[in-house]
């Protein structure tokens, strides 16, 4: 089971790490006014996050069914990365909305 647990943990870490990177890239694109690019990055990040979340949910289901999953530093790291990516998503959504408002206000001021 350890090998299976480690594999699932690495799936979580890999997917949610990529999601977090996509969310950061979305913020950077929004900062330059590329809101279409930001939306694409957010969509890609959401797909990556869901893949990681599904792997995490698989572990939860196993444990809920009475199958011992075990604990490890890798699992703790995977869960930390999962929560970090979710937080970055929320921050990215808020920052993109703020940058959108800034651009709209700048356009009004220029008129």
N, C-alpha and C positions, 0 to 999 in steps of 0.2 A: 504493500500500500504506500510505502514511503515514496517510491519512485512515481507512483500515480499522483500522490499529493504534491510532490515537487513539480511535476509536469503541469498540473493545474495552476499551481502558484506562479510558475513562469509564464503561463498563458495570461494570467491576470496582469502580472507586472508588465509584460510586453504590450498588451493591448491598451491598458489604461495609461501607460507611459506615452504611447503614440497618440492617444486621445488628448492628453495634457499638452503635448507639443502642438497638436492641431489647434487647440484652444488659444495657446499663446500666439501662434501664427495668425489666428483670426483677429486678435487684438491688434497686432502689428499692422495688418492689412486695413483694419478700420481706422487706425490712426492716420494712415495716408489717404483715407477717403475711399478705399477700395471695398465698398460694402458688399458687392457681389462676391468678391474673393473671400471676404470674411465669412459670409454665409456658407460658401463651399467648404471652408475649413471647419466651421462649426458642424456641418452635416457629416463630414468625414470623421471628425472627433466623436460625434454621437455614435456612429457605427462602430468605431473602435472601442468606445466606452461600453457599449452594449455587449460586445463580444467578451470583454473582461468581466462585466457584471454577470453574464450568463455562466461563466466558468466559476465565479464566486458562489453564485446561487446553487450550482451543482454540489458544492461542498456543504452548503447549508442543508440542502435536501438530504444528503447522505447522513449527516449527523442527526437530523430530525427523525430519520427512519431508524435510528439506533446503531448505525454503522459508525464505529469510532473513526474520526478523521485525524485526530492527533493535533498537536500544536507544535509549531516550530518557528524559528526566527524568520524563515522564508515566508511562512504564512502571514506572520505579523507584518512583514514588509509589504506583501501583496495587498493586504487590507489597507495599509497606510497609503499605498499608491492609489488604490481605488478611491479612497476618500479625498485624497489630494486632487485627483483628476475631476471628481465631482465638484469640488470647491472651485477649481479653475474654470469649469464650465459656467458656473453661476457668475463668477467675476467677469468672465469674457462677455457673457450676455449683457451684463450691466454696463461694461465699458463700451461695448459696441453701440448700445443705445445712447450713451453719453456722447460719444464721438459723432453719431448721427445728428444729435441735437446741436452740437457745436457747429457742424458744417451748415446745417439749416439756418442757424442764427447768423453765421458769418455771411451767408448769401443774402439774408435780409438786410444786414448792415451795409453790404456793398451796393444795394439798390438805391 
